[in-house]
């Protein structure tokens, strides 16, 4: 009776030891992943040793903030695309006569008659960027310069 239980008990002990080793390895991997997550979060990089709960809490905060920023950026992109479309349609609706009249007006306009932030005589030398959009939209008597650059602006941001 005692001899039969001895190999069975040794077998159980070995299985338990193997299970414990596997479980210990699993916990170590999880702890490593928690630390990697903590180091990758901007709002946790300065904490010395945050708890797992803190790591999860701050991760959720970061994900929520990131999703909110993404929604705001998508809205801004949508608004800029609408503005680009409007500018493009305005450009297309101008006749050649309007452009010729504006060309004469610009050549006869003294520098400074345009908006303070933009000079008709010093046209934009490179393709407009996103930061040029307010200037392009608020410079009313500089249609010719706008027309030269709206198409490239629209093309660049409509992709």
C-alpha positions as CSV (number, residue, x, y, z in Angstrom):
1,X,0.0,0.0,0.0
2,X,2.8,2.5,0.9
3,X,4.9,1.5,-2.1
4,X,2.1,2.2,-4.6
5,X,1.5,5.7,-3.2
6,X,5.1,6.8,-3.3
7,X,5.5,6.8,-7.1
8,X,2.1,8.4,-7.5
9,X,3.0,11.2,-5.0
10,X,6.3,11.8,-6.6
11,X,4.5,12.1,-10.0
12,X,2.1,14.6,-8.5
13,X,4.9,16.6,-6.9
14,X,6.7,16.7,-10.3
15,X,3.5,17.8,-12.1
16,X,3.0,20.5,-9.4
17,X,6.6,21.7,-9.8
18,X,6.2,21.9,-13.6
19,X,2.9,23.8,-13.3
20,X,4.5,26.2,-10.7
21,X,7.4,26.9,-13.1
22,X,5.1,27.5,-16.0
23,X,2.9,29.8,-13.9
24,X,6.0,31.7,-12.6
25,X,7.2,32.2,-16.2
26,X,3.8,33.5,-17.2
27,X,3.8,36.0,-14.3
28,X,7.3,37.2,-15.3
29,X,6.2,37.8,-18.9
30,X,3.1,39.7,-17.7
31,X,5.2,41.8,-15.3
32,X,7.7,42.6,-18.1
33,X,4.8,43.6,-20.4
34,X,3.4,45.9,-17.7
35,X,6.7,47.6,-17.3
36,X,7.1,48.0,-21.1
37,X,3.6,49.5,-21.2
38,X,4.4,51.9,-18.3
39,X,7.6,53.1,-20.1
40,X,5.8,53.7,-23.4
41,X,3.1,55.9,-21.8
42,X,4.0,59.6,-21.7
43,X,1.9,60.1,-18.5
44,X,3.8,57.4,-16.7
45,X,7.4,57.8,-17.7
46,X,8.4,59.8,-14.6
47,X,6.8,57.4,-12.1
48,X,9.4,55.2,-10.4
49,X,7.5,52.0,-10.0
50,X,3.8,52.3,-10.8
51,X,1.5,49.6,-9.7
52,X,-0.3,47.5,-12.2
53,X,-3.6,49.2,-11.4
54,X,-2.0,52.6,-12.0
55,X,-0.5,51.4,-15.3
56,X,-4.0,50.2,-16.5
57,X,-5.7,53.4,-15.3
58,X,-3.2,55.7,-17.0
59,X,-3.3,53.5,-20.2
60,X,-7.1,53.9,-20.3
61,X,-6.7,57.7,-19.9
62,X,-4.1,57.9,-22.6
63,X,-6.3,55.8,-25.0
64,X,-9.3,58.0,-24.3
65,X,-7.2,61.2,-24.9
66,X,-5.8,59.7,-28.1
67,X,-9.2,58.7,-29.5
68,X,-10.5,62.2,-28.7
69,X,-7.6,63.9,-30.5
70,X,-8.1,61.6,-33.4
71,X,-11.8,62.7,-33.7
72,X,-10.7,66.3,-33.4
73,X,-8.1,65.9,-36.2
74,X,-10.7,64.1,-38.4
75,X,-13.1,67.0,-37.9
76,X,-10.3,69.5,-38.8
77,X,-9.4,67.5,-41.9
78,X,-13.0,67.4,-42.9
79,X,-13.3,71.2,-42.5
80,X,-10.1,71.8,-44.4
81,X,-11.3,69.6,-47.2
82,X,-14.6,71.6,-47.4
83,X,-12.6,74.8,-47.5
84,X,-10.4,73.4,-50.2
85,X,-13.4,72.3,-52.2
86,X,-15.0,75.8,-51.8
87,X,-11.8,77.5,-52.9
88,X,-11.4,75.2,-55.9
89,X,-15.0,75.9,-56.9
90,X,-14.5,79.6,-56.5
91,X,-11.4,79.3,-58.7
92,X,-13.3,77.3,-61.3
93,X,-16.1,79.9,-61.4
94,X,-13.8,82.8,-62.1
95,X,-13.7,83.7,-65.8
96,X,-10.6,84.6,-67.7
97,X,-11.7,88.2,-67.8
98,X,-11.8,88.3,-64.0
99,X,-8.2,87.1,-63.9
100,X,-7.1,89.6,-66.5
101,X,-8.8,92.4,-64.6
102,X,-7.2,91.3,-61.4
103,X,-3.8,91.1,-63.1
104,X,-4.1,94.7,-64.2
105,X,-5.3,95.7,-60.7
106,X,-2.4,94.0,-59.0
107,X,0.2,95.6,-61.3
108,X,-1.3,99.0,-60.6
109,X,-1.8,98.5,-56.9
110,X,0.8,100.1,-54.6
111,X,2.4,97.6,-52.2
112,X,0.6,97.5,-48.9
113,X,-3.0,97.9,-50.4
114,X,-3.6,94.3,-49.5
115,X,-4.0,92.9,-46.1
116,X,-1.2,93.7,-43.6
117,X,-0.2,90.1,-43.5
118,X,0.2,89.6,-47.2
119,X,1.7,91.7,-50.0
120,X,0.3,91.5,-53.6
121,X,3.7,92.2,-55.1
122,X,5.5,89.6,-53.1
123,X,3.6,86.5,-54.1
124,X,4.0,83.2,-52.4
125,X,7.1,81.6,-53.8
126,X,6.5,78.0,-52.8
127,X,3.4,75.9,-52.6
128,X,1.1,77.0,-49.8
129,X,1.0,75.0,-46.7
130,X,-1.7,74.3,-44.2
131,X,-0.7,77.4,-42.2
132,X,-1.2,79.6,-45.4
133,X,-4.9,78.7,-45.5
134,X,-6.1,81.7,-43.4
135,X,-4.0,84.1,-45.4
136,X,-5.3,82.7,-48.7
137,X,-8.9,82.9,-47.4
138,X,-8.7,86.5,-46.0
139,X,-6.8,88.2,-48.8
140,X,-9.8,89.5,-50.8
141,X,-8.1,91.8,-53.4
142,X,-5.3,89.4,-54.2
143,X,-7.3,86.9,-56.3
144,X,-4.6,86.5,-58.9
145,X,-2.0,85.3,-56.4
146,X,-4.6,83.1,-54.8
147,X,-5.6,81.6,-58.1
148,X,-1.9,80.7,-58.9
149,X,-1.7,78.6,-55.7
150,X,-5.2,77.3,-54.8
151,X,-5.0,74.5,-57.3
152,X,-1.7,73.2,-55.9
153,X,-3.0,73.7,-52.3
154,X,-6.2,71.8,-53.2
155,X,-4.3,69.0,-54.9
156,X,-1.9,68.6,-52.0
157,X,-4.5,68.3,-49.3
158,X,-7.3,66.5,-51.1
159,X,-5.4,63.2,-51.3
